């Protein structure tokens, strides 16, 4: 045996450099140990110095816990048979025992495996059992103390009827009190058992902490008493995977958790923002909040079609109508065109986010608190709908979210998949050429919000069509939330994030995307396999480069979009600055500005194929520019205006171009054919004038108002309340 092994066997190995086995030993329960506590009143056998040195810190805590348990059981027995006059000393003993239990619990929490003088098998399991025992003792003493205090209050209450009762009535009251105490103890025991069963129920995902817990190892989750935790995996070894309100995950001991009561939950919610409570098809409660997008959630709750699909098994139980699609349908407030327009100051005498830089002859760049590049990598293990539903599109919608409200426009990225593996979605980052920008997985995120809870909300969705009825709809296949700042206000690091998807809507908690996955087995191996089958979203978050950040700073303070057309958005903002700040005769002038680019460019953001046409036409133009021309910003802006007039502007008024419809394959193909033919002929004729004047082309009639930019009208339309 090596010297290190000899030191280990003797229990004299230094504790500072070694740690025992990891948490893998938790699953093996500690074998029961025979104990022979001394009877009350009898002296204990003397303990030799050798035995005292052999006992480790954990053993001392265990012995103390057993002594406390015996004293608590004796106290409960005495309290059940005690008369009202004998209960005051019992109450004092109960208080002392409760303090001793707290001291022993603190001593247990301070223990570390490295402090043991000799190896201890199943150390974590034994420590967990002690925590459970001490917690149970604390709860029993607390209930007993409440009963004794109640008796004390009843005794001192100045009621005239009690003084008029005779001895027989007092004897009867004592018997009734004893029977009531016995019944209350039985009810308490039954309640404890029911709470234990309810806590272990796999469908109960939300728990409340009954004590403070500090992380002991890497991977543990620190929490405080009263904190609500969302449980993702209830392991048999007693260490559960939990998530706090900040999105942090880790292992927590089961003995520190309890099922929250409805009364406590109602007190924690802010009453001024809660009006009613509804239930979804599966019984999940949704609280109506006036500070959130309740109209969209209400439409989801009242959707009968999805309820029928769920009942018939056509879609998993965790699927819901898409909340973000519902918000997009309600109005322009969540579209990119809304955030692209300049905002006025409260006095409405100047622009808030558009300021002219006379030294550089352009608009001022505006740095923001949040400026990130988010790359959608892939989605894995996404459940499939049944055969009665045809999937027309798979996509991810993302936006800025603070837990109650959407804080930006809603950006959509379409996913691709292979027929052999439709549960895995992929994206196409760094889109170049004429590849549709709708597939661009590289997104920019900008915001100046000061909210400490701001993050990115990802909603995976499908556009479906029922084979039997032909009805179309939008479903959410799960959602995930990535908080952008820690609790101390530090931005999250640039790295790859694996986000486990939740079912339902962002206003529901504890809903799984596909509950059948977690119900397939209760063993350790089955739980491990179910974790691997949970739907996840892989995203990469990084800070933009210096060059990219300089470009992003020309955009509005709040905007989410694709990186492939960011240069086109910058051109629009620069032309907007020229028209509103540089070329206006007077800053008090409210005349219409005749500029087709400013008037029609926002429409392209809602028609991705036209944005692709402009991007393709500008790429062709850039290939012909000289190096000195690429450095001249004024020349580039004028060239961009010419390209715009020769490409997408005529298409906006063309009668050959069908109206844009989301996820309509025939319409998308027809539109792309018209766009491709127009761009090809425009290149062949070196411009669109001859093509537009030909007798074979017709265009929709329009008036001057459609070509004029009314910035005050845009402000009134975007801010009707101002």
N, C-alpha and C positions, 0 to 999 in steps of 0.2 A: 504494500500500500504506500502511496506517495505521502510525503510530509503534509501536504495540504489535506489529503484524505484523513490522515490521522488527527489533525487538528479539528476537522469537521466532526469526526466521530466522538471526540472528547468534548465537543461543544465549546471550544475556545477559539474558534476561527473569528478573526476581527469582523465586526458587523458593518463597518463602514464601506466595504468594497463589494459585498455580495448581496444579491437579492434571491429569494427563493423562487420556486416555480411560478409561472404566470397564472392567468386566470383559467387556464385549461383544467386545473385541478378542481374547479368549483363544481363541475358536474358530478363528481364522485362524492357522495354524502359521507360525512364523518361517521365512523362506527360508534354505536352507543357505548358509553363507559359506565360500569357499575359503580354506584356511589352509595355509601352507608352513612347518611348524616346522623349525628348524635341526637338522641331524643331530647326534647326540651327539659331543661333542669338538670341534666346529667353532665358531668365534666367531660371535655374532649380529651382524647388521648394525647399525650405529649408528642410533639413533633421534633425530630432531631434536626441538627444544623445541616446535615447532609441532605435531608429531604427538602428543607427550605431552599437550599441552593439549587436543587434540581428543578424546583417549580419555576416555570417561566412567567412572564407578565400576563400572557393570555390565560394561563391556568389560574392565576390569582384572581383575575376578573371573573372567570367562570365560577370559581368557588364562591366568590362574593355574590354573584347572581343567584346561585342556588340557595344561599342563606337568605337573601332578600325574598326569593319566591316563597320559601317556607314561612317567613314572617308575614308576608302579604296574605297567604292562605289562612294562617292563624287569625290574623286581624279580621278578615272577612267573616270567618266563622264566629268570632266573638261579637262582631257588629250585628250579625243576624239574630243573635239571642240576647242582645243587650237591651236593657230598659232605657227609656229616655234620659234618666238621670245619669246613666253610665256612659253616655255617648260623647261627652265633651273630652274625657281623656283619650277615647278612641280617635277622635278627630285630630288631637295633637300628635298621636302616634302615626296616624295616616300622613300628616304633613311631614313629619320627620322621615318616614320611609320614602316618601316621594322625593325629598331632597337627596337621600342616599342613592336612589335609583338614577337620578340625574347625574350625580357625581360618578357613579360607576359607568354610565353611558359615555360621559366625557373621557373617562380613562380608557374605555374601549376604543373610542375614535382616535385617540392619540397613539394607539399601538401600531407598530410596524413589524413586519416579519423579520426584518434585519435585527431587531432588538432581542429576538429569542436566543437563549444560550445554546440551544440544541435544535436540530431540524424538527419541524412540526408538520406532519402530514395534513393535507386538506385545510391549510391555515385559513384561507378565505372563506371556505364553507363553515368552519367553526366560528369564525368571527361573525359571519352573517347570522348564524343561529343565535348567538348571544345578543345581537342587535334586535332580532325578532322577539326574544324572550323579554328583554328590558323594555321594549316598546309596549308589549302586552301588559307587563307589570305597571308601567306608567299609566296606561289607559284604565286599568282596573282601579288603581288608587285614585285617579281623577274622578271616576264615576262614584266611588265610595265616598270621596270627600264632598261631592255635590249632595249626596244623600244625607250625610251627617250635617252639613251646613243648612240644608233645608229643614231638618228636624230642629236645629237650633233656632232658626227664624220662627218656626211655628210655635215653639215653646215660649218665646219672648213676645209673641204678638198679643197686644192688649185687647182681647176679645172677651165680652162679658159672658157669653154663653158657656165658655169653657170653665169659668169659675163656679158656675151654677150646677155643674154635673156632679153626680154622686160617685162613690167608689166603684160601684158596678159599671157605670159608664166608662170610668177610667180604665178598668180592667178590660172591658170590651174594646176600647180604643187601642190598648196595647196589643191585644190579639190581632186586631185588624192591621195595625202597623207592621207586626211581624209577618203576617200573611202577605201584606203588600210588598214588604222588603224581599220576601222569597220570590214573589211573582216578578218583581222588577229585576232581580238578579237573573231569573230564568229568561226574561225578555232580553236583558242585556247580552246574555250568552248566545241566544238565538240571533240577535242582531249582529253580534260579532261574526258568527258563522256565516250569516247571509252576506255580510260585507266582504268576508274573505272569498266566498264563492263569486260574488259580483266582481271583485277585483281581478280574479283569475279568468274571468270571462273574456275570450279573445275579441268579442265585439265591443267591449268597453275600452276605448282608446285614450280617454282623457282622465288624468289622475291629478290629485292635489298632494303636495308634499306636507307631511305631518311633522317634519323636523328639518333642521339645517344639516346639510351634508357638504363636506369639502372633498374635492377630488383627491384620491389617494395615489392613483397611478395615472399614467398617460392613457387617455381614452375614457376616463371618468368624467361625469358632468356635475359641476357644482350647482347647488340650488339652495334656496332658503325656504323656511316654513311658510306655507300658504301659496307657494308658486304653483301654477298650473303647468303640467307637463303632458305632452302628446306622446303616447307610447307607440312605437313602431314594431317592436318585437318583444314578446313576453317569453324570455328564455326560462327553461326549467331549472337552471341553476340559481335563479333568484336575482340575477343581474339583467335588467331589462334595458333595451335600447330606447332612449327617450329624446325628445326635442323640446327645448324651451321656446318662449315667445320670441326670442331673438334669432331663431333658426339654428342655434347651436345644438349639436347632437353628442351623445355619449352614453356610457353605461351608468345606471342608477340602481341602488338596492331596492328590492321590492318592499322590504320592511318599512321603508320611509314613505310609502305611498298609501293613499286611500282614495275611495271613490268620492268625488265632490258631491255635496248635497245641493239640491235645487235652491234652497234658501240662501246658501252662501254664494252661489253663482249669481243669483238675482241682485245681491248686495254689491257684488264686484262690478257689475255692468253699470254704466252711466245711465241713469234713468232719463235724462233729458234727450238722449238719442235713441231710446228704445220705445216703440209704440205697441207692436203686437208680435205674436209668435205664430209662425206657420209651420207646417210639416210637409216634407217631401213624400214621395210615394213610398219610400222605405222607412218612414217614421223619423227621419233625421230632422231635428228642429232647426229652423232658420229664424233668427231674431231680426225684426225689421229695424233698420237704423236710418235716421234722417240724415246722418252725415255720410252715407254711402249711396251707391247707385242702386237704390231699392227698386226702381221701375224695371230695370233689366232683370234683377233677381226675381221680382214678382212674375215677370213673363215666363221665366224658367220654371217656377213652381207651378204655374197654371198650365203648362204645356201638357196636353193630354196625349199627343202623339208619341212622345218619348216614353211616357208611362206605359202605353200599350206595347211599345217595342221592348221595354224592359221586362214587362210581365210575360210576354211571349218568348223571351230569351233571345231576341234578335240583337240586342246590345247588352253589354255587361251592366251590372247594377250601379257601378260608379260613374257611368256616363251621364252627362247632363246637356241640355241645350247650351250652346256656346254663349257665355255672358259677354265676351268682347265683341262677338258678331252682333249681338243684340244692341250694344252701345253704338256700334258703327251705323246700324240701321236707324237709330233714333234721331240722328242729326249730324251736323258738320263738326260738332265740338271735339270729336276724337279722330278727325282726319288730319293728315299732314298739311293739307292746304290751309287749314285753320291756323296752325302754328307758324306757317311760313309768312303770314302777313305781319306787318309791323304793329306794335302795340303803343298806344298813347299813354302819356303820363296821367295821373289823376286830374290834373288841371286841363287836360286835353289841348294843351298849347304846344306840345312838343312830343317827339317820339321817344319812347322809353328805351327801346332796344335797337334803334337805328340812329347813329350819330356820325356826323361827317368829320373826316380827318383832312383838313385843308393842306397839311404838309405833304401827305402822300397822295392827295387827290383821290381818295377812296373812303369807304366807310371804316369806322373804328372796329378793330377786332374786339370781341367780348369773351374773355375767359369765363368759365363756369365752374361751379363746385364739383359737378359730375361731368367728366369727359372721358368716355371709355369706348373701346372697341370690343364688341361681344361677337364671338364666332360660334354659330350653331354647328356642332360636329355630327351628332347622331342621336337617335332615339332608339332604345332597345326594349324588347319584350312588351310592345304596345298591343293590348288585346284586340282581337279581330271581331267585327260584327258578324252576325249570323248570315245565312244564305239569303234571307229575305230582304237584305239591304245591299244596295250597290254603292260602292265608294267612288265618288267623282273626284275628290281631291283630298290629299293629306297635307297638313300645313301646321305651322306654329305661329301664333300671334303673340307679340310681346309689347310691353309698355311699362312705364314707370308707375309704381304703386306704393302706397304707404300703409297698407293694411285695411284701409276703408275706402279710399278713392283713387281713381286713375288720374295720374298727374301729367300725362303726355298724350300724344297721338298714339294710335294702335297700329303697329307695323306688322305686316304679314309676310312670311317666307314659306314658299311651297317646298314640300319634301319630295324626294324621289325614293323609289323602292323597287326591289326585284320581285317578280311574281313567285319565285321560289321561297322568298323570305319576306313576306309583307309585314312582319312584326318589327322589322328594323327599318327605320327611316334614315336617310342620309341627305346631306345638303351640298351645295356647290359653292364653296368660298372662292373669293378672288375671281369673280365673273368677268370675263373679257369678251371683246368682240360682240357678236349679236346674240350670244347666249342670253336667254331671258333673265332680266334682273330680278324677277320674282323668285328665282332659285338662289339668289345671292345670300349665302350664310354669314357673310361679314356685315355686321350692323354697327352703326355708331349710336351712342346714347349721350345726350346732353341735357343737363338740368341745373338750375340754380336754386332749387328748393332747399330750404334749411331744415326740413323734416329729418329727425334722427332715425326714423323707421323707413326711409325711402329705400326702395329696391326695385328689382326687375321682376315683373310677373310674366311667366311663360304659360301659355295655354295651348296645349296640343289639341288639334281639332280635325274633323273630317266633314266634308260635304257629302251628303248621302242622298239616295233616291230609293224610295220603297218600290220594290218590284211589283207588288200587288196593286197599289193605288197610284203610283207615279208621283207621289208627293215628295218634294225636296225639303231639305233641312240642314241645319248646322249642329253638330254635336261636339262637345268637349270630351276628349279622351283622357283628361287629367291635366293637372296644373302643378306648377312649382314656383316657389318664390325665393329669389336670391337677394338677400339684404346686402347693400353696398357699403355699409359702415358698421363697425363693431360698436359695442355698448359704450366704449370710451371715445367714439367719434373718429377712429382711425379707418381709412379706406381699406377694403379687403385686398389681399395680395393678388397679383396677376398670376393666375394658374388655371388649370383645368378643374372644373367643378362637375361632380356627378350628383345630379339632383333627383331624388326619388319623387315620383309623381304621386299626388293625392287625387282622390276622386271628388265628385261633387263640384261645388263652386268655391272660390276663395273665402266665402263667408260661412262655409261649413267646416267642421273639424271632425277628424276621426273617420272620414269616409275613404274607403279603399277604391281604387279603380276597378279591380276585379276581386271581390271578397272570396271567390271560390279558391283562389291561390292559397290563402292563409288557412283555409279550412281543410286542406288535403291531408294533413297529418299533424300530430302533436309531438312526435319524437324530435330529438335533437337533429338527426339527419334530415327529417322532413322539413324542419324549420330552416335549416341551412339551405336546402334546395328551394324553399319558397322565397327566401331572401334573394337568391340568384334570379328568380323569375319575376321579381318586382319590376314594373316599368320604370325606366330611368331616362333622363335627358342629360347628355354630355354637352357642356358649354365651356368655352375658354374665354376668360376675361383678361384683358391687358390694357395698359395705358397706351395711347397713341404716340407715335414718334413725334419728334419736334416738327417735322414738315407737315405731318397729318394734323397735328394740333393747331398749327398756324392756319390751315385751311378750315378746320372745324370752327375756329373762333369767329369766322365771318358769318356763320349760320345763326339762327335765332337761339335764344337762351335755352329753350325747351324744344327738343325735337328728337325723334327716333327714326332712322331710315337706313337704306342700304349704302354701303361704301362705294358701290360701282357707279353711282350717279351723283356723288357729292359735289363734283366739279360743276355740274349743271345747276345745282342749287346755289352755289356761290355766284355763278354768273347772274342768276336771277336777282339775288340780293344786291349785287353791285349795281345792276341796271336800275333796281328799285331805289337805291341810294342816290343815283344820278338824277332820277326823275323827281324825287321828293325833296332832296336837300340841295342839290347843286344847280339844276336847271330851272327851278321854279322862279317866277318873276318876283314873288313875295311869299314869305313864309305864312302869311295870313290868307293866301289865295286858296280857295276850295274848288277851283275849276276842275273839270274832268281832264284827264291826261290821255291823249290819243296815243296809245302804245299797245299794239296787239300782243306783244310778248308778255307785258305785265298783266294784261286782261285775261289771257288764256293759259298761261303756263301752269297755274295751280290745277287746272283740269287734268294735266298729264299725270299728276301724282295718284289719281284715282283710275288711270288707264295705263297699266304697266307696259303694254305692248307699244303704245305711242312714246313712252319714255325710252324704250329700247330703240325705237326708230330714230329719235333725236340723238341718242347716245352713239348709234352706229353712224349717222350722218356727220356728227362732229368728229368722230374718230377718223373718218375719211378725209375730212377737211384738215385735221391736224397733220396728217401725213404729207400734205403739200406745203405746209408752212415752213419758212426758213427759221433758223435759230434766232435771229434778231427779232423776227416777228413774234416769236413765242414769248419774248421778254417784254413786249410792249402790251401792257394791260388794256389801253384804249383800243388798240388794233384788235386784240382778242375779243373784246366785247362787241365791237362792230361786226367782226367776222361771225360771232355767235348769233347775232341778230339775223344776218343774212342766211345762215344755215337754218335757223328756226323758220324763217319765211319760206324757204325752199323745201322743207321737209314736213314737219308735223302740222304747221298752221293750215295749209290747204286740206289736210286730212280731217281736221276737226269739223270742216264744213262740207265734206264730201258726202254725197247721197249713197255712194257705193259701200261705205264703211258701216257695217252693222253696229248697233248700240252695244256697248260693252256689258257683258254679263259674266259674273264670277262662276268659274268651274263649269262652263258650258263648252264642251269640247268642239262641237260643230261651229259655234260662234267664234271661238278662239282661232280655229283654223281658217275660217272665212276672213276674219279681220287680218290675220297675218298675211294671207295671200294678197289682199288689197294693198296692205302696207308695203309688202315686198315688191309688187309690180310697180307701185308709184315711185318708190326710191330708185328702182332700176331704170325706169324711163327718165326720171329727173337727172340721173347721172349721164345717161346717153345723150340727152338734149342740152346738157350743161346748164341746167336750171329748170324751173317748173313753169315758166311763163307760157311757153309753147304748148306744154301739156295741158295747162289750165284753159287756154283759149281754144283748144280743139273741140270740134262739135261732138265728139264721143264722150265728153265728160260733163256731168251736171253737178251743181253744188247747191246746198241749202241757202235760202235767202237769209240775210242778216242785216241788221241796222247798225248805226254808228255806236250805239250804246254797248254793243257786244265787243267792240274794239277799243273802248275807252276804259281807263282804269279810274275808278272812283274810290279813293282811299278812305274817305269818310263813310261811304256806303259800306265798305268792307268792315270798318270798325263797328258800325251800328249793327251789321248782320252778325258779326262774331260776338259782340257784347250787347245784346238787346237790353240788358238791365241798366246800362250806363247812360 
